[in-house]
Structures are given as structure tokens and as C-alpha cells.
């Protein structure tokens, strides 16, 4: 049994999670919320062109609530309004432009963004002993020190929702020795010092990827820190680093990745077009956990 399936077995199903899918005008979007892995836990609310959606539902003999809307813009706005009314527990992007989807969410007057939107990827890596969250490889281009505080907060929150009481956070760098010529290295040291006394999580930085995830290498290098070889959360210096890391994990290490966006009133599932069905279902699973109080 993989680590995500273990999470599925632990999920409390007293009340189904209401997931609003914006413009589910393609088979992939429909199949994701009816995937056998999550179908018993979610209540899909499908927002968009009612004719297209009902035809797709009929194709698979599925049944769900359909909220009709005329365009991508009105569908996204309607989904956001339903969240504000407390009628949805999480959102999922269907077959529409990402820009249109996010524009409704971050609208200053009508949107549901409560802070910086960040992308978290929860990875089940075959040769790592637990789930590993990496951030941010999808939303924040070049996080400032202030924005890194949000990345840390969101990463910790997600892992705590998944059952890790005191997550171990690594602030990634090329080496564990501070390099004054590299801003991210200096900031990692400053942030680690800032959060050193927190009771919610443990933190190390700067720390290299191998030290954060391989206890044997940490011992060889005489690197002593609770995060060494035990990282739950890895926060990177920029989007390129974390995007490459994420795709390396799935491409070369055969990891399964579940990704969601944090920072809005509800968690948001916004998966890559290249994600397989299992990754889409597990992204919904992570959103399910994060939607619970």
C-alpha cells in the first residue's frame, strides 16, 4: 500500500467534502472527481456549460449537481461566490484558462484569496520513508523573505492536516554553509534562526537536499540537526529550483505527486495537464484533508 492510500484509509467520512469543479468540460475533469479512490469521500458540484457537463455525465453514467453558467469567467466567479456562501469546501480547476480561474480567486473585492497563493506538492517517493512536501514550484516566482514565511506556514499547515504533528522543515540551498554572496542562503539562515523556538515545527537552513533527506549522508558529513534525513517540508529559493526538483522526483524517482494551491479561503486543486489519474485523485485527497477544520 502506498503512502497516499494509507491517508485514504484514515480519512473521516462523516460528511462528504463538497468540491466545486469549474468548467468540467472534458472527460479528465469529470473522471478525476469520480475516481474510485475518492468518489466515496466527495460531493462534486460541477459549474459550467450544463449541456456539455450533462452529456459527459451520461457518457459514464455518473450523477452530480450541475450549476449552469455561460462562460469561463462567469463559472469561475460563480464558484468563488459559492465558496463565500459556505457551499463549497474546496475548488478544482477544470477545462479553462488558468489565468481566468485565478483572476476570480484573487479579485480584490469579490475573490477568496486571503493571503499569498502558493503551490505545495506532496510527494510519495519510493525510496523515501514518508511523504515529502516541496514548495513552491508552481506559483511564486522568486519569493522574498516575507513570502518565504508564507511558504513555510502553508507547508507546515498541510503536513499537520495530513497528521504530522511537528513537521521538520528544510530551507534548501546548495550547501549547509552560509554563502554571503547568495541571498537565499543568507535568508535561510535568518529564517531558521527566527523560527528556531517555535513549538509547531522544527527547521533547518540553509540545508542541502541530500542532508535534508538522507540520514547516512548527514552522519558522514557530521551534520547534526533534527531535520537531517527526516525532512517533511522542503522550501526552495525560487520556482525554477522547485519545479525542476518536482519533475525530477516524478520523472526519475517514480514519485507520485499531489499538488494543491493554498492561501485562499479553501484549498484549490489545480493539477498539471501531464498528471495521471492517480495524481489527480491524490491531489483531491490532499485538498480533502486541508478543507477540514
BELRANOR-V428864 format. One record per backbone hydrogen bond with DSSP energy under -0.5 kcal/mol. CO is the residue of the C=O (numbers start at 1). NH is the residue of the N-H. E is the energy in kcal/mol with one decimal. If there is no record, write none. Layout:
BEGIN
co = (CO & CO)
nh = (NH & NH)
e = (E & E)
END
This chain:
BEGIN
co = (2 & 3 & 4 & 5 & 6 & 7 & 7 & 8 & 11 & 17 & 17 & 18 & 18 & 18 & 19 & 19 & 20 & 20 & 21 & 21 & 21 & 22 & 23 & 23 & 26 & 27 & 28 & 29 & 30 & 32 & 35 & 35 & 38 & 38 & 41 & 42 & 43 & 44 & 45 & 45 & 46 & 46 & 47 & 48 & 48 & 49 & 50 & 51 & 52 & 53 & 54 & 55 & 56 & 57 & 57 & 65 & 66 & 67 & 71 & 72 & 73 & 74 & 75 & 76 & 77 & 78 & 79 & 80 & 81 & 82 & 82 & 83 & 89 & 90 & 91 & 92 & 94 & 97 & 98 & 99 & 100 & 101 & 102 & 103 & 105 & 105 & 107 & 112 & 112 & 118 & 120 & 120 & 121 & 121 & 122 & 123 & 123 & 124 & 124 & 125 & 132 & 133 & 134 & 135 & 139 & 141 & 144 & 145 & 146 & 147 & 148 & 149 & 150 & 151 & 152 & 153 & 154 & 155 & 156 & 157 & 158 & 159 & 160 & 163 & 164 & 167 & 167 & 168 & 168 & 169 & 170 & 170 & 171 & 171 & 178 & 179 & 181 & 182 & 182 & 183 & 184 & 185 & 186 & 187 & 188 & 189 & 190 & 191 & 193 & 195 & 202 & 204 & 207 & 208 & 209 & 210 & 211 & 212 & 214 & 215 & 216 & 217 & 218 & 219 & 222 & 223 & 225 & 227 & 227 & 232 & 233 & 234 & 234 & 235 & 238 & 239 & 240 & 241 & 242 & 243 & 244 & 245 & 246 & 247 & 248 & 248 & 249 & 253 & 255 & 256 & 258 & 259 & 260 & 261 & 262 & 263 & 263 & 267 & 268 & 268 & 269 & 272 & 276 & 277 & 278 & 279 & 280 & 281 & 282 & 283 & 284 & 285 & 286 & 287 & 288 & 289)
nh = (6 & 7 & 8 & 9 & 10 & 10 & 11 & 11 & 13 & 19 & 43 & 20 & 89 & 90 & 21 & 45 & 22 & 92 & 23 & 24 & 47 & 94 & 25 & 95 & 30 & 31 & 32 & 33 & 34 & 35 & 38 & 39 & 41 & 42 & 17 & 44 & 19 & 65 & 21 & 47 & 48 & 67 & 23 & 50 & 69 & 53 & 54 & 55 & 56 & 57 & 58 & 59 & 60 & 61 & 62 & 46 & 68 & 48 & 75 & 76 & 77 & 78 & 79 & 80 & 81 & 82 & 83 & 84 & 85 & 87 & 88 & 86 & 267 & 20 & 269 & 22 & 96 & 101 & 102 & 103 & 104 & 105 & 106 & 107 & 112 & 113 & 111 & 114 & 265 & 262 & 122 & 260 & 123 & 134 & 258 & 125 & 132 & 126 & 256 & 128 & 123 & 234 & 121 & 236 & 141 & 239 & 148 & 149 & 150 & 151 & 152 & 153 & 154 & 155 & 156 & 157 & 158 & 159 & 160 & 161 & 162 & 164 & 163 & 165 & 167 & 169 & 202 & 232 & 233 & 204 & 172 & 235 & 206 & 207 & 180 & 182 & 183 & 185 & 186 & 187 & 188 & 189 & 190 & 191 & 192 & 193 & 194 & 195 & 196 & 198 & 169 & 171 & 173 & 212 & 213 & 214 & 229 & 231 & 218 & 219 & 220 & 221 & 223 & 222 & 224 & 225 & 228 & 230 & 231 & 133 & 170 & 135 & 236 & 172 & 242 & 243 & 244 & 245 & 246 & 247 & 248 & 249 & 250 & 251 & 252 & 253 & 255 & 126 & 257 & 124 & 122 & 270 & 120 & 268 & 118 & 114 & 115 & 91 & 261 & 270 & 93 & 275 & 280 & 281 & 282 & 283 & 284 & 285 & 286 & 287 & 288 & 289 & 290 & 291 & 292 & 292)
e = (-1.5 & -1.3 & -2.0 & -1.9 & -0.9 & -0.5 & -0.8 & -1.0 & -0.5 & -0.8 & -3.2 & -0.6 & -2.8 & -1.5 & -0.6 & -2.6 & -0.6 & -2.4 & -0.6 & -0.5 & -2.8 & -1.7 & -2.3 & -3.3 & -1.6 & -3.1 & -1.9 & -1.2 & -0.9 & -1.0 & -1.6 & -2.4 & -2.4 & -1.0 & -2.8 & -0.5 & -1.2 & -1.0 & -2.4 & -0.6 & -0.5 & -3.2 & -3.5 & -0.6 & -2.0 & -2.4 & -2.7 & -2.1 & -2.0 & -2.6 & -2.3 & -1.7 & -1.3 & -0.9 & -2.7 & -2.9 & -0.7 & -2.0 & -2.1 & -2.4 & -2.2 & -2.4 & -2.3 & -2.1 & -2.0 & -2.3 & -1.8 & -2.2 & -1.7 & -2.8 & -0.6 & -1.9 & -0.5 & -2.6 & -3.2 & -2.6 & -1.5 & -2.2 & -2.9 & -2.1 & -1.3 & -1.0 & -2.5 & -0.6 & -1.9 & -1.7 & -2.4 & -0.5 & -1.8 & -2.8 & -0.5 & -2.0 & -0.6 & -2.7 & -2.5 & -0.8 & -2.3 & -0.5 & -2.1 & -2.3 & -2.8 & -2.9 & -2.5 & -2.3 & -0.7 & -2.7 & -2.3 & -1.2 & -1.0 & -2.2 & -2.6 & -2.4 & -2.9 & -2.4 & -2.7 & -2.4 & -2.4 & -2.1 & -2.4 & -2.3 & -1.6 & -2.8 & -1.3 & -0.9 & -0.5 & -0.6 & -2.4 & -3.0 & -2.3 & -2.0 & -0.9 & -2.6 & -0.6 & -1.9 & -0.6 & -2.1 & -0.6 & -0.7 & -1.8 & -2.8 & -1.9 & -1.6 & -2.2 & -2.9 & -2.3 & -2.1 & -2.2 & -2.1 & -0.9 & -1.5 & -3.4 & -2.9 & -1.6 & -2.0 & -1.4 & -1.8 & -1.8 & -2.2 & -1.9 & -2.3 & -2.3 & -2.3 & -3.2 & -1.0 & -0.7 & -0.6 & -1.3 & -2.6 & -0.6 & -3.1 & -3.0 & -2.1 & -0.5 & -2.4 & -1.7 & -2.4 & -2.6 & -2.2 & -2.4 & -2.3 & -2.0 & -2.3 & -1.9 & -2.3 & -2.6 & -1.3 & -2.4 & -0.6 & -0.5 & -2.8 & -3.4 & -0.5 & -2.7 & -2.0 & -2.3 & -2.2 & -1.6 & -2.1 & -3.0 & -0.7 & -2.7 & -1.7 & -2.0 & -2.3 & -2.6 & -1.8 & -1.8 & -1.9 & -2.3 & -2.1 & -2.4 & -2.0 & -2.4 & -1.3 & -0.5 & -1.0)
END
